[in-house]
Amino acid sequence: MKLPVVSGKRVLAALLRAGFRETHARGSHHYLRRVESTQLVCVPIHGNKDLPSGTLRSILKQAELTAEQLIEIL
């Protein structure tokens, strides 16, 4: 499935709805962790700019989500 074109803000909001909690932010990068997991997910937020497809793919891999699951959450 093709990845959606979304901004970092929308991805951050979607991950928060999916059960992730923000642990900290360093500059424009927000770090999230799922409650039952120790894996860290980093989401860059650069204004309202859309994330490059490779960056979005990396975030989904870190979060162990598929493109379909992200679209459902959005």
Distance bins in CASP14 RR format, pairs under 12 A and 6 or more apart:
PFRMAT RR
TARGET T0000
AUTHOR 0000-0000-0000
RMODE 2
METHOD distances of the structure
MODEL  1
1 57 0 0 0 0 0 1 0 0 0 0 0
1 60 0 0 0 0 0 1 0 0 0 0 0
1 66 1 0 0 1 0 0 0 0 0 0 0
1 67 1 0 1 0 0 0 0 0 0 0 0
1 68 1 0 1 0 0 0 0 0 0 0 0
1 69 0 0 0 0 0 1 0 0 0 0 0
1 70 0 0 0 0 1 0 0 0 0 0 0
1 71 1 0 0 1 0 0 0 0 0 0 0
1 72 0 0 0 0 0 1 0 0 0 0 0
2 53 0 0 0 0 1 0 0 0 0 0 0
2 56 0 0 0 0 0 1 0 0 0 0 0
2 57 0 0 0 0 0 1 0 0 0 0 0
2 67 1 0 0 1 0 0 0 0 0 0 0
2 68 0 0 0 0 0 1 0 0 0 0 0
2 70 0 0 0 0 0 1 0 0 0 0 0
2 71 0 0 0 0 1 0 0 0 0 0 0
3 11 0 0 0 0 0 1 0 0 0 0 0
3 50 0 0 0 0 0 1 0 0 0 0 0
3 51 0 0 0 0 1 0 0 0 0 0 0
3 52 0 0 0 0 1 0 0 0 0 0 0
3 53 1 0 1 0 0 0 0 0 0 0 0
3 54 0 0 0 0 1 0 0 0 0 0 0
3 55 0 0 0 0 0 1 0 0 0 0 0
3 56 1 0 1 0 0 0 0 0 0 0 0
3 57 1 0 0 1 0 0 0 0 0 0 0
3 58 0 0 0 0 0 1 0 0 0 0 0
3 59 0 0 0 0 0 1 0 0 0 0 0
3 60 1 0 0 1 0 0 0 0 0 0 0
3 61 0 0 0 0 0 1 0 0 0 0 0
3 65 0 0 0 0 0 1 0 0 0 0 0
3 66 0 0 0 0 0 1 0 0 0 0 0
3 67 1 0 1 0 0 0 0 0 0 0 0
3 68 0 0 0 0 0 1 0 0 0 0 0
3 70 0 0 0 0 1 0 0 0 0 0 0
3 71 0 0 0 0 1 0 0 0 0 0 0
3 74 0 0 0 0 0 1 0 0 0 0 0
4 10 0 0 0 0 1 0 0 0 0 0 0
4 11 0 0 0 0 1 0 0 0 0 0 0
4 14 0 0 0 0 0 1 0 0 0 0 0
4 50 0 0 0 0 1 0 0 0 0 0 0
4 51 0 0 0 0 1 0 0 0 0 0 0
4 53 0 0 0 0 1 0 0 0 0 0 0
4 56 1 0 0 1 0 0 0 0 0 0 0
4 57 0 0 0 0 0 1 0 0 0 0 0
4 60 0 0 0 0 0 1 0 0 0 0 0
4 66 0 0 0 0 0 1 0 0 0 0 0
4 67 1 0 0 1 0 0 0 0 0 0 0
4 68 0 0 0 0 0 1 0 0 0 0 0
4 69 0 0 0 0 0 1 0 0 0 0 0
4 70 1 0 0 1 0 0 0 0 0 0 0
4 71 1 0 1 0 0 0 0 0 0 0 0
4 72 0 0 0 0 0 1 0 0 0 0 0
4 73 0 0 0 0 0 1 0 0 0 0 0
4 74 1 0 0 1 0 0 0 0 0 0 0
5 11 0 0 0 0 0 1 0 0 0 0 0
5 49 0 0 0 0 0 1 0 0 0 0 0
5 50 1 0 1 0 0 0 0 0 0 0 0
5 51 0 0 0 0 1 0 0 0 0 0 0
5 52 0 0 0 0 1 0 0 0 0 0 0
5 53 0 0 0 0 1 0 0 0 0 0 0
5 54 0 0 0 0 0 1 0 0 0 0 0
5 55 0 0 0 0 0 1 0 0 0 0 0
5 56 0 0 0 0 1 0 0 0 0 0 0
5 67 0 0 0 0 0 1 0 0 0 0 0
5 70 0 0 0 0 0 1 0 0 0 0 0
5 71 0 0 0 0 0 1 0 0 0 0 0
5 74 0 0 0 0 0 1 0 0 0 0 0
6 12 0 0 0 0 0 1 0 0 0 0 0
6 13 0 0 0 0 1 0 0 0 0 0 0
6 14 1 0 0 1 0 0 0 0 0 0 0
6 15 0 0 0 0 0 1 0 0 0 0 0
6 43 0 0 0 0 0 1 0 0 0 0 0
6 45 0 0 0 0 0 1 0 0 0 0 0
6 48 0 0 0 0 0 1 0 0 0 0 0
6 49 0 0 0 0 0 1 0 0 0 0 0
6 50 1 0 0 1 0 0 0 0 0 0 0
6 51 1 0 0 1 0 0 0 0 0 0 0
6 52 0 0 0 0 0 1 0 0 0 0 0
6 53 0 0 0 0 0 1 0 0 0 0 0
6 55 0 0 0 0 0 1 0 0 0 0 0
6 56 1 0 0 1 0 0 0 0 0 0 0
6 59 0 0 0 0 0 1 0 0 0 0 0
6 60 0 0 0 0 0 1 0 0 0 0 0
6 67 0 0 0 0 0 1 0 0 0 0 0
6 70 0 0 0 0 1 0 0 0 0 0 0
6 71 0 0 0 0 1 0 0 0 0 0 0
6 73 0 0 0 0 0 1 0 0 0 0 0
6 74 1 0 0 1 0 0 0 0 0 0 0
7 13 0 0 0 0 1 0 0 0 0 0 0
7 14 0 0 0 0 0 1 0 0 0 0 0
7 43 0 0 0 0 0 1 0 0 0 0 0
7 44 0 0 0 0 0 1 0 0 0 0 0
7 45 1 0 0 1 0 0 0 0 0 0 0
7 46 0 0 0 0 1 0 0 0 0 0 0
7 47 1 0 0 1 0 0 0 0 0 0 0
7 48 1 0 1 0 0 0 0 0 0 0 0
7 49 1 0 0 1 0 0 0 0 0 0 0
7 50 1 0 1 0 0 0 0 0 0 0 0
7 51 1 0 0 1 0 0 0 0 0 0 0
7 52 0 0 0 0 0 1 0 0 0 0 0
7 55 0 0 0 0 0 1 0 0 0 0 0
7 56 0 0 0 0 0 1 0 0 0 0 0
7 74 0 0 0 0 0 1 0 0 0 0 0
8 14 0 0 0 0 1 0 0 0 0 0 0
8 15 0 0 0 0 1 0 0 0 0 0 0
8 16 0 0 0 0 0 1 0 0 0 0 0
8 28 0 0 0 0 1 0 0 0 0 0 0
8 29 0 0 0 0 0 1 0 0 0 0 0
8 30 0 0 0 0 1 0 0 0 0 0 0
8 32 0 0 0 0 0 1 0 0 0 0 0
8 41 0 0 0 0 0 1 0 0 0 0 0
8 42 0 0 0 0 0 1 0 0 0 0 0
8 43 1 0 1 0 0 0 0 0 0 0 0
8 44 1 0 0 1 0 0 0 0 0 0 0
8 45 1 0 1 0 0 0 0 0 0 0 0
8 46 1 0 0 1 0 0 0 0 0 0 0
8 47 0 0 0 0 1 0 0 0 0 0 0
8 48 0 0 0 0 1 0 0 0 0 0 0
8 49 1 0 0 1 0 0 0 0 0 0 0
8 50 1 0 0 1 0 0 0 0 0 0 0
8 51 1 0 1 0 0 0 0 0 0 0 0
8 52 0 0 0 0 0 1 0 0 0 0 0
8 55 0 0 0 0 1 0 0 0 0 0 0
8 56 0 0 0 0 1 0 0 0 0 0 0
8 59 0 0 0 0 1 0 0 0 0 0 0
8 70 0 0 0 0 0 1 0 0 0 0 0
8 74 0 0 0 0 0 1 0 0 0 0 0
9 15 0 0 0 0 0 1 0 0 0 0 0
9 16 0 0 0 0 0 1 0 0 0 0 0
9 28 0 0 0 0 0 1 0 0 0 0 0
9 30 0 0 0 0 1 0 0 0 0 0 0
9 43 0 0 0 0 1 0 0 0 0 0 0
9 44 0 0 0 0 0 1 0 0 0 0 0
9 45 1 0 1 0 0 0 0 0 0 0 0
9 46 0 0 0 0 1 0 0 0 0 0 0
9 47 1 0 0 1 0 0 0 0 0 0 0
9 48 1 0 0 1 0 0 0 0 0 0 0
9 49 0 0 0 0 1 0 0 0 0 0 0
9 50 0 0 0 0 0 1 0 0 0 0 0
9 51 0 0 0 0 1 0 0 0 0 0 0
9 74 0 0 0 0 0 1 0 0 0 0 0
10 16 0 0 0 0 0 1 0 0 0 0 0
10 17 0 0 0 0 0 1 0 0 0 0 0
10 43 0 0 0 0 1 0 0 0 0 0 0
10 45 0 0 0 0 1 0 0 0 0 0 0
10 47 0 0 0 0 0 1 0 0 0 0 0
10 48 0 0 0 0 1 0 0 0 0 0 0
10 49 0 0 0 0 0 1 0 0 0 0 0
10 50 0 0 0 0 1 0 0 0 0 0 0
10 51 0 0 0 0 1 0 0 0 0 0 0
10 56 0 0 0 0 0 1 0 0 0 0 0
10 59 0 0 0 0 0 1 0 0 0 0 0
10 70 0 0 0 0 1 0 0 0 0 0 0
10 71 0 0 0 0 0 1 0 0 0 0 0
10 73 0 0 0 0 1 0 0 0 0 0 0
10 74 1 0 0 1 0 0 0 0 0 0 0
11 17 0 0 0 0 0 1 0 0 0 0 0
11 18 0 0 0 0 0 1 0 0 0 0 0
11 20 0 0 0 0 0 1 0 0 0 0 0
11 30 0 0 0 0 1 0 0 0 0 0 0
11 32 0 0 0 0 1 0 0 0 0 0 0
11 41 0 0 0 0 1 0 0 0 0 0 0
11 42 0 0 0 0 0 1 0 0 0 0 0
11 43 1 0 1 0 0 0 0 0 0 0 0
11 44 0 0 0 0 1 0 0 0 0 0 0
11 45 0 0 0 0 1 0 0 0 0 0 0
11 46 0 0 0 0 0 1 0 0 0 0 0
11 49 0 0 0 0 0 1 0 0 0 0 0
11 50 0 0 0 0 0 1 0 0 0 0 0
11 51 1 0 0 1 0 0 0 0 0 0 0
11 52 0 0 0 0 0 1 0 0 0 0 0
11 55 0 0 0 0 1 0 0 0 0 0 0
11 56 1 0 0 1 0 0 0 0 0 0 0
11 57 0 0 0 0 0 1 0 0 0 0 0
11 58 0 0 0 0 0 1 0 0 0 0 0
11 59 1 0 0 1 0 0 0 0 0 0 0
11 60 0 0 0 0 1 0 0 0 0 0 0
11 62 0 0 0 0 0 1 0 0 0 0 0
11 63 0 0 0 0 1 0 0 0 0 0 0
11 65 0 0 0 0 0 1 0 0 0 0 0
11 67 0 0 0 0 0 1 0 0 0 0 0
11 70 1 0 0 1 0 0 0 0 0 0 0
11 71 0 0 0 0 0 1 0 0 0 0 0
11 73 0 0 0 0 1 0 0 0 0 0 0
11 74 0 0 0 0 1 0 0 0 0 0 0
12 18 0 0 0 0 0 1 0 0 0 0 0
12 20 0 0 0 0 1 0 0 0 0 0 0
12 21 0 0 0 0 0 1 0 0 0 0 0
12 22 1 0 0 1 0 0 0 0 0 0 0
12 25 0 0 0 0 1 0 0 0 0 0 0
12 28 0 0 0 0 0 1 0 0 0 0 0
12 29 0 0 0 0 0 1 0 0 0 0 0
12 30 1 0 1 0 0 0 0 0 0 0 0
12 31 0 0 0 0 0 1 0 0 0 0 0
12 32 1 0 0 1 0 0 0 0 0 0 0
12 41 0 0 0 0 1 0 0 0 0 0 0
12 42 0 0 0 0 0 1 0 0 0 0 0
12 43 1 0 1 0 0 0 0 0 0 0 0
12 44 0 0 0 0 1 0 0 0 0 0 0
12 45 1 0 0 1 0 0 0 0 0 0 0
12 46 0 0 0 0 0 1 0 0 0 0 0
12 47 0 0 0 0 0 1 0 0 0 0 0
12 51 0 0 0 0 0 1 0 0 0 0 0
12 59 0 0 0 0 1 0 0 0 0 0 0
12 63 0 0 0 0 0 1 0 0 0 0 0
12 73 0 0 0 0 0 1 0 0 0 0 0
12 74 0 0 0 0 0 1 0 0 0 0 0
13 19 0 0 0 0 0 1 0 0 0 0 0
13 20 0 0 0 0 0 1 0 0 0 0 0
13 22 0 0 0 0 0 1 0 0 0 0 0
13 30 0 0 0 0 0 1 0 0 0 0 0
13 32 0 0 0 0 0 1 0 0 0 0 0
13 43 0 0 0 0 1 0 0 0 0 0 0
13 45 0 0 0 0 0 1 0 0 0 0 0
13 70 0 0 0 0 0 1 0 0 0 0 0
13 73 0 0 0 0 1 0 0 0 0 0 0
13 74 0 0 0 0 1 0 0 0 0 0 0
14 20 0 0 0 0 1 0 0 0 0 0 0
14 32 0 0 0 0 0 1 0 0 0 0 0
14 41 0 0 0 0 0 1 0 0 0 0 0
14 43 0 0 0 0 1 0 0 0 0 0 0
14 51 0 0 0 0 0 1 0 0 0 0 0
14 56 0 0 0 0 0 1 0 0 0 0 0
14 59 0 0 0 0 0 1 0 0 0 0 0
14 60 0 0 0 0 0 1 0 0 0 0 0
14 63 0 0 0 0 1 0 0 0 0 0 0
14 65 0 0 0 0 1 0 0 0 0 0 0
14 67 0 0 0 0 0 1 0 0 0 0 0
14 69 0 0 0 0 1 0 0 0 0 0 0
14 70 1 0 0 1 0 0 0 0 0 0 0
14 71 0 0 0 0 1 0 0 0 0 0 0
14 72 0 0 0 0 1 0 0 0 0 0 0
14 73 1 0 1 0 0 0 0 0 0 0 0
14 74 1 0 1 0 0 0 0 0 0 0 0
15 21 0 0 0 0 1 0 0 0 0 0 0
15 22 0 0 0 0 1 0 0 0 0 0 0
15 23 0 0 0 0 0 1 0 0 0 0 0
15 30 0 0 0 0 1 0 0 0 0 0 0
15 31 0 0 0 0 0 1 0 0 0 0 0
15 32 1 0 1 0 0 0 0 0 0 0 0
15 33 0 0 0 0 0 1 0 0 0 0 0
15 34 0 0 0 0 1 0 0 0 0 0 0
15 40 0 0 0 0 0 1 0 0 0 0 0
15 41 1 0 0 1 0 0 0 0 0 0 0
15 42 0 0 0 0 0 1 0 0 0 0 0
15 43 1 0 0 1 0 0 0 0 0 0 0
15 45 0 0 0 0 0 1 0 0 0 0 0
15 56 0 0 0 0 0 1 0 0 0 0 0
15 59 0 0 0 0 1 0 0 0 0 0 0
15 60 0 0 0 0 1 0 0 0 0 0 0
15 62 0 0 0 0 1 0 0 0 0 0 0
15 63 1 0 0 1 0 0 0 0 0 0 0
15 64 0 0 0 0 0 1 0 0 0 0 0
15 65 0 0 0 0 1 0 0 0 0 0 0
15 69 0 0 0 0 0 1 0 0 0 0 0
15 70 0 0 0 0 1 0 0 0 0 0 0
15 73 1 0 0 1 0 0 0 0 0 0 0
15 74 0 0 0 0 0 1 0 0 0 0 0
16 22 1 0 0 1 0 0 0 0 0 0 0
16 23 0 0 0 0 0 1 0 0 0 0 0
16 30 0 0 0 0 1 0 0 0 0 0 0
16 32 1 0 0 1 0 0 0 0 0 0 0
16 33 0 0 0 0 0 1 0 0 0 0 0
16 34 0 0 0 0 0 1 0 0 0 0 0
16 35 0 0 0 0 0 1 0 0 0 0 0
16 41 0 0 0 0 0 1 0 0 0 0 0
16 43 0 0 0 0 1 0 0 0 0 0 0
16 63 0 0 0 0 0 1 0 0 0 0 0
16 73 0 0 0 0 1 0 0 0 0 0 0
17 32 0 0 0 0 0 1 0 0 0 0 0
17 65 0 0 0 0 0 1 0 0 0 0 0
17 69 0 0 0 0 0 1 0 0 0 0 0
17 70 0 0 0 0 0 1 0 0 0 0 0
17 72 0 0 0 0 0 1 0 0 0 0 0
17 73 1 0 1 0 0 0 0 0 0 0 0
17 74 0 0 0 0 1 0 0 0 0 0 0
18 32 0 0 0 0 1 0 0 0 0 0 0
18 34 0 0 0 0 1 0 0 0 0 0 0
18 35 0 0 0 0 0 1 0 0 0 0 0
18 37 0 0 0 0 0 1 0 0 0 0 0
18 41 0 0 0 0 0 1 0 0 0 0 0
18 59 0 0 0 0 0 1 0 0 0 0 0
18 60 0 0 0 0 0 1 0 0 0 0 0
18 63 1 0 0 1 0 0 0 0 0 0 0
18 64 0 0 0 0 0 1 0 0 0 0 0
18 65 1 0 0 1 0 0 0 0 0 0 0
18 66 0 0 0 0 0 1 0 0 0 0 0
18 69 1 0 0 1 0 0 0 0 0 0 0
18 70 0 0 0 0 1 0 0 0 0 0 0
18 71 0 0 0 0 0 1 0 0 0 0 0
18 72 0 0 0 0 1 0 0 0 0 0 0
18 73 1 0 1 0 0 0 0 0 0 0 0
18 74 0 0 0 0 0 1 0 0 0 0 0
19 32 0 0 0 0 1 0 0 0 0 0 0
19 33 0 0 0 0 1 0 0 0 0 0 0
19 34 1 0 0 1 0 0 0 0 0 0 0
19 35 1 0 0 1 0 0 0 0 0 0 0
19 36 0 0 0 0 1 0 0 0 0 0 0
19 37 0 0 0 0 0 1 0 0 0 0 0
19 41 0 0 0 0 0 1 0 0 0 0 0
19 63 0 0 0 0 1 0 0 0 0 0 0
19 65 0 0 0 0 0 1 0 0 0 0 0
19 69 0 0 0 0 0 1 0 0 0 0 0
19 73 0 0 0 0 1 0 0 0 0 0 0
20 30 0 0 0 0 0 1 0 0 0 0 0
20 31 0 0 0 0 1 0 0 0 0 0 0
20 32 1 0 1 0 0 0 0 0 0 0 0
20 33 1 0 0 1 0 0 0 0 0 0 0
20 34 1 0 1 0 0 0 0 0 0 0 0
20 35 0 0 0 0 1 0 0 0 0 0 0
20 36 0 0 0 0 0 1 0 0 0 0 0
20 37 0 0 0 0 1 0 0 0 0 0 0
20 39 0 0 0 0 1 0 0 0 0 0 0
20 40 0 0 0 0 0 1 0 0 0 0 0
20 41 1 0 0 1 0 0 0 0 0 0 0
20 42 0 0 0 0 0 1 0 0 0 0 0
20 43 0 0 0 0 1 0 0 0 0 0 0
20 59 0 0 0 0 0 1 0 0 0 0 0
20 62 0 0 0 0 0 1 0 0 0 0 0
20 63 1 0 0 1 0 0 0 0 0 0 0
20 64 0 0 0 0 0 1 0 0 0 0 0
20 65 0 0 0 0 1 0 0 0 0 0 0
20 73 0 0 0 0 0 1 0 0 0 0 0
21 30 0 0 0 0 0 1 0 0 0 0 0
21 31 0 0 0 0 0 1 0 0 0 0 0
21 32 1 0 0 1 0 0 0 0 0 0 0
21 33 1 0 0 1 0 0 0 0 0 0 0
21 34 1 0 0 1 0 0 0 0 0 0 0
21 35 1 0 0 1 0 0 0 0 0 0 0
21 36 0 0 0 0 0 1 0 0 0 0 0
21 37 0 0 0 0 0 1 0 0 0 0 0
21 40 0 0 0 0 0 1 0 0 0 0 0
21 41 0 0 0 0 0 1 0 0 0 0 0
22 29 0 0 0 0 0 1 0 0 0 0 0
22 30 1 0 1 0 0 0 0 0 0 0 0
22 31 1 0 0 1 0 0 0 0 0 0 0
22 32 1 0 1 0 0 0 0 0 0 0 0
22 33 0 0 0 0 1 0 0 0 0 0 0
22 34 0 0 0 0 0 1 0 0 0 0 0
22 35 0 0 0 0 0 1 0 0 0 0 0
22 40 0 0 0 0 0 1 0 0 0 0 0
22 41 0 0 0 0 1 0 0 0 0 0 0
22 42 0 0 0 0 0 1 0 0 0 0 0
22 43 0 0 0 0 1 0 0 0 0 0 0
22 45 0 0 0 0 0 1 0 0 0 0 0
23 29 0 0 0 0 0 1 0 0 0 0 0
23 30 0 0 0 0 1 0 0 0 0 0 0
23 31 1 0 1 0 0 0 0 0 0 0 0
23 32 1 0 0 1 0 0 0 0 0 0 0
23 33 1 0 1 0 0 0 0 0 0 0 0
23 34 0 0 0 0 0 1 0 0 0 0 0
23 35 0 0 0 0 0 1 0 0 0 0 0
23 37 0 0 0 0 0 1 0 0 0 0 0
23 38 0 0 0 0 0 1 0 0 0 0 0
23 39 0 0 0 0 0 1 0 0 0 0 0
23 40 1 0 0 1 0 0 0 0 0 0 0
23 41 0 0 0 0 1 0 0 0 0 0 0
23 42 0 0 0 0 0 1 0 0 0 0 0
23 43 0 0 0 0 0 1 0 0 0 0 0
24 30 0 0 0 0 1 0 0 0 0 0 0
24 31 1 0 1 0 0 0 0 0 0 0 0
24 32 0 0 0 0 1 0 0 0 0 0 0
24 33 0 0 0 0 1 0 0 0 0 0 0
24 40 0 0 0 0 1 0 0 0 0 0 0
24 42 0 0 0 0 0 1 0 0 0 0 0
25 31 1 0 0 1 0 0 0 0 0 0 0
25 32 0 0 0 0 1 0 0 0 0 0 0
25 42 0 0 0 0 1 0 0 0 0 0 0
25 43 0 0 0 0 1 0 0 0 0 0 0
25 44 0 0 0 0 0 1 0 0 0 0 0
25 45 0 0 0 0 1 0 0 0 0 0 0
26 40 0 0 0 0 0 1 0 0 0 0 0
26 42 0 0 0 0 1 0 0 0 0 0 0
26 43 0 0 0 0 0 1 0 0 0 0 0
26 44 0 0 0 0 0 1 0 0 0 0 0
26 45 0 0 0 0 0 1 0 0 0 0 0
27 42 0 0 0 0 0 1 0 0 0 0 0
27 43 0 0 0 0 0 1 0 0 0 0 0
27 44 0 0 0 0 1 0 0 0 0 0 0
27 45 0 0 0 0 1 0 0 0 0 0 0
27 46 0 0 0 0 0 1 0 0 0 0 0
28 42 0 0 0 0 0 1 0 0 0 0 0
28 43 0 0 0 0 1 0 0 0 0 0 0
28 44 1 0 1 0 0 0 0 0 0 0 0
28 45 1 0 1 0 0 0 0 0 0 0 0
28 46 1 0 1 0 0 0 0 0 0 0 0
28 47 1 0 0 1 0 0 0 0 0 0 0
28 49 0 0 0 0 0 1 0 0 0 0 0
29 40 0 0 0 0 0 1 0 0 0 0 0
29 41 0 0 0 0 0 1 0 0 0 0 0
29 42 1 0 1 0 0 0 0 0 0 0 0
29 43 1 0 0 1 0 0 0 0 0 0 0
29 44 1 0 1 0 0 0 0 0 0 0 0
29 45 1 0 0 1 0 0 0 0 0 0 0
29 46 0 0 0 0 1 0 0 0 0 0 0
29 55 0 0 0 0 0 1 0 0 0 0 0
29 59 0 0 0 0 0 1 0 0 0 0 0
30 40 0 0 0 0 0 1 0 0 0 0 0
30 41 0 0 0 0 1 0 0 0 0 0 0
30 42 1 0 0 1 0 0 0 0 0 0 0
30 43 1 0 1 0 0 0 0 0 0 0 0
30 44 1 0 0 1 0 0 0 0 0 0 0
30 45 1 0 0 1 0 0 0 0 0 0 0
30 46 0 0 0 0 0 1 0 0 0 0 0
30 59 0 0 0 0 0 1 0 0 0 0 0
31 39 0 0 0 0 0 1 0 0 0 0 0
31 40 1 0 1 0 0 0 0 0 0 0 0
31 41 1 0 0 1 0 0 0 0 0 0 0
31 42 1 0 1 0 0 0 0 0 0 0 0
31 43 1 0 0 1 0 0 0 0 0 0 0
31 44 0 0 0 0 0 1 0 0 0 0 0
31 45 0 0 0 0 0 1 0 0 0 0 0
31 59 0 0 0 0 0 1 0 0 0 0 0
31 62 0 0 0 0 0 1 0 0 0 0 0
31 63 0 0 0 0 0 1 0 0 0 0 0
32 39 0 0 0 0 1 0 0 0 0 0 0
32 40 1 0 0 1 0 0 0 0 0 0 0
32 41 1 0 1 0 0 0 0 0 0 0 0
32 42 1 0 0 1 0 0 0 0 0 0 0
32 43 1 0 0 1 0 0 0 0 0 0 0
32 45 0 0 0 0 0 1 0 0 0 0 0
32 59 0 0 0 0 1 0 0 0 0 0 0
32 62 0 0 0 0 1 0 0 0 0 0 0
32 63 1 0 0 1 0 0 0 0 0 0 0
32 65 0 0 0 0 0 1 0 0 0 0 0
33 39 1 0 0 1 0 0 0 0 0 0 0
33 40 1 0 1 0 0 0 0 0 0 0 0
33 41 1 0 0 1 0 0 0 0 0 0 0
33 42 0 0 0 0 0 1 0 0 0 0 0
33 43 0 0 0 0 0 1 0 0 0 0 0
33 62 0 0 0 0 0 1 0 0 0 0 0
33 63 0 0 0 0 0 1 0 0 0 0 0
34 40 0 0 0 0 1 0 0 0 0 0 0
34 41 1 0 0 1 0 0 0 0 0 0 0
34 62 0 0 0 0 0 1 0 0 0 0 0
34 63 1 0 0 1 0 0 0 0 0 0 0
34 64 0 0 0 0 1 0 0 0 0 0 0
34 65 0 0 0 0 0 1 0 0 0 0 0
36 64 0 0 0 0 0 1 0 0 0 0 0
37 62 0 0 0 0 0 1 0 0 0 0 0
37 63 0 0 0 0 1 0 0 0 0 0 0
37 64 0 0 0 0 1 0 0 0 0 0 0
39 59 0 0 0 0 0 1 0 0 0 0 0
39 61 0 0 0 0 0 1 0 0 0 0 0
39 62 1 0 0 1 0 0 0 0 0 0 0
39 63 1 0 0 1 0 0 0 0 0 0 0
39 64 1 0 0 1 0 0 0 0 0 0 0
39 65 0 0 0 0 0 1 0 0 0 0 0
40 59 0 0 0 0 0 1 0 0 0 0 0
40 62 1 0 0 1 0 0 0 0 0 0 0
40 63 0 0 0 0 1 0 0 0 0 0 0
41 55 0 0 0 0 0 1 0 0 0 0 0
41 56 0 0 0 0 0 1 0 0 0 0 0
41 58 0 0 0 0 1 0 0 0 0 0 0
41 59 1 0 0 1 0 0 0 0 0 0 0
41 60 0 0 0 0 1 0 0 0 0 0 0
41 61 0 0 0 0 1 0 0 0 0 0 0
41 62 1 0 1 0 0 0 0 0 0 0 0
41 63 1 0 1 0 0 0 0 0 0 0 0
41 64 0 0 0 0 1 0 0 0 0 0 0
41 65 0 0 0 0 1 0 0 0 0 0 0
42 51 0 0 0 0 0 1 0 0 0 0 0
42 55 0 0 0 0 1 0 0 0 0 0 0
42 58 0 0 0 0 1 0 0 0 0 0 0
42 59 1 0 0 1 0 0 0 0 0 0 0
42 61 0 0 0 0 0 1 0 0 0 0 0
42 62 1 0 0 1 0 0 0 0 0 0 0
42 63 0 0 0 0 0 1 0 0 0 0 0
43 51 0 0 0 0 1 0 0 0 0 0 0
43 55 0 0 0 0 1 0 0 0 0 0 0
43 56 0 0 0 0 1 0 0 0 0 0 0
43 58 0 0 0 0 0 1 0 0 0 0 0
43 59 1 0 1 0 0 0 0 0 0 0 0
43 60 0 0 0 0 0 1 0 0 0 0 0
43 62 0 0 0 0 1 0 0 0 0 0 0
43 63 0 0 0 0 1 0 0 0 0 0 0
44 50 0 0 0 0 0 1 0 0 0 0 0
44 51 1 0 0 1 0 0 0 0 0 0 0
44 52 0 0 0 0 1 0 0 0 0 0 0
44 54 0 0 0 0 0 1 0 0 0 0 0
44 55 1 0 0 1 0 0 0 0 0 0 0
44 56 0 0 0 0 0 1 0 0 0 0 0
44 58 0 0 0 0 0 1 0 0 0 0 0
44 59 0 0 0 0 1 0 0 0 0 0 0
45 51 0 0 0 0 1 0 0 0 0 0 0
45 55 0 0 0 0 0 1 0 0 0 0 0
45 59 0 0 0 0 0 1 0 0 0 0 0
46 52 0 0 0 0 0 1 0 0 0 0 0
46 55 0 0 0 0 0 1 0 0 0 0 0
49 55 0 0 0 0 0 1 0 0 0 0 0
50 56 0 0 0 0 1 0 0 0 0 0 0
51 57 0 0 0 0 1 0 0 0 0 0 0
51 58 0 0 0 0 1 0 0 0 0 0 0
51 59 1 0 0 1 0 0 0 0 0 0 0
51 60 0 0 0 0 0 1 0 0 0 0 0
51 70 0 0 0 0 0 1 0 0 0 0 0
52 58 0 0 0 0 1 0 0 0 0 0 0
52 59 0 0 0 0 0 1 0 0 0 0 0
53 59 0 0 0 0 0 1 0 0 0 0 0
53 60 0 0 0 0 0 1 0 0 0 0 0
53 67 0 0 0 0 0 1 0 0 0 0 0
54 60 0 0 0 0 1 0 0 0 0 0 0
54 61 0 0 0 0 1 0 0 0 0 0 0
54 62 0 0 0 0 0 1 0 0 0 0 0
54 67 0 0 0 0 0 1 0 0 0 0 0
55 61 0 0 0 0 0 1 0 0 0 0 0
55 62 0 0 0 0 0 1 0 0 0 0 0
56 62 0 0 0 0 0 1 0 0 0 0 0
56 63 0 0 0 0 0 1 0 0 0 0 0
56 65 0 0 0 0 0 1 0 0 0 0 0
56 66 0 0 0 0 0 1 0 0 0 0 0
56 67 0 0 0 0 1 0 0 0 0 0 0
56 70 0 0 0 0 1 0 0 0 0 0 0
56 71 0 0 0 0 0 1 0 0 0 0 0
56 74 0 0 0 0 0 1 0 0 0 0 0
57 63 0 0 0 0 0 1 0 0 0 0 0
57 65 0 0 0 0 0 1 0 0 0 0 0
57 66 0 0 0 0 0 1 0 0 0 0 0
57 67 0 0 0 0 1 0 0 0 0 0 0
57 70 0 0 0 0 0 1 0 0 0 0 0
58 65 0 0 0 0 0 1 0 0 0 0 0
59 65 0 0 0 0 1 0 0 0 0 0 0
59 67 0 0 0 0 0 1 0 0 0 0 0
59 70 0 0 0 0 1 0 0 0 0 0 0
60 66 1 0 0 1 0 0 0 0 0 0 0
60 67 1 0 0 1 0 0 0 0 0 0 0
60 68 0 0 0 0 0 1 0 0 0 0 0
60 69 0 0 0 0 1 0 0 0 0 0 0
60 70 1 0 0 1 0 0 0 0 0 0 0
60 71 0 0 0 0 0 1 0 0 0 0 0
60 73 0 0 0 0 0 1 0 0 0 0 0
61 67 0 0 0 0 0 1 0 0 0 0 0
61 70 0 0 0 0 0 1 0 0 0 0 0
63 69 0 0 0 0 1 0 0 0 0 0 0
63 70 0 0 0 0 1 0 0 0 0 0 0
63 73 0 0 0 0 0 1 0 0 0 0 0
64 70 0 0 0 0 0 1 0 0 0 0 0
65 71 0 0 0 0 0 1 0 0 0 0 0
65 72 0 0 0 0 1 0 0 0 0 0 0
65 73 0 0 0 0 1 0 0 0 0 0 0
65 74 0 0 0 0 0 1 0 0 0 0 0
66 72 0 0 0 0 1 0 0 0 0 0 0
66 73 0 0 0 0 0 1 0 0 0 0 0
67 73 0 0 0 0 0 1 0 0 0 0 0
67 74 0 0 0 0 0 1 0 0 0 0 0
68 74 0 0 0 0 0 1 0 0 0 0 0
END
